[in-house]
Amino acid sequence: MLKAIKKILIIDDEPDVARAIELTILLQEPNWEVITAESGERGLILADTQSPDLVLLDLVMPDLSGFQALEQIRLFSDVPVIILTVQDDELDKVRGLELGADDYITKPFGHLELMARIRSALRRAEGLAGQPHKPYINGGLRIDFERHQVTVDGKAVPLTNTEFHLLELLALNAGRLLPNETLLGRVWGHYALDNPDYLKVYIHRLRLKLEGDTAQPRYLHTERGQGYWLEDPNAG
């Protein structure tokens, strides 16, 4: 269950667009707080000082691009970030995801889709609901589900909320092949089912952080064209 009150930061240089998004959010969630910034620089300040629960980030701005703002946000925060853009370009999507965006939505969008994306990102940030689980331990890899901590050979591995949620889902189903569609739907929601790049980018990011050799992964395996699975430490 989501915390009752959320703080949403909108970074968009078009006041009319920002206001329309704000009204959409408050219509659905009147108790939430919405703050806005009309530039990337101002957005960075608010992201740092106001501790928002989620950031909606426009890609095209006059001072800092959305990409530049996202890079800087990721230096001090793992807050969920949804990129907003009029450009439906696959390369831009991949770049945004590689820089740590949690989701990507193309303007114009419906208010129901926007709220669904926001709620999905917030749920990922709060973690999977359910009963406590014992840590996943496989060789040097340890995943503590309760503390949201991952270590490799005793060293802490910083993960974004979305990276952890994806890894958590794989670990809780260790040894079982999870189809691409299942992972996309469970992590990003049904809006992402036609966007396999989400998965490719995030699996690559996880391998860079967890595996010594990404070309010959020890933990995170691929069944080409089907899905992914995490090594079962109890197998064999």
Secondary structure, DSSP 8 states (H G I E B T S, - for coil): ---S--EEEEE-S-HHHHHHHHHHHHHH-TTSEEEEESSHHHHHHHHHHS--SEEEEES--SSS-HHHHHHHHTTT----EEEEES---HHHHHHHHHTT-SEEEESS--HHHHHHHHHHHHHHHH---SS----EEETTEEEETTTTEEEETTEE----HHHHHHHHHHHHTTTS-EEHHHHHHHHH-GGGTT-HHHHHHHHHHHHHHH-S-TTS-SSEEEETTTEEEE--TT--
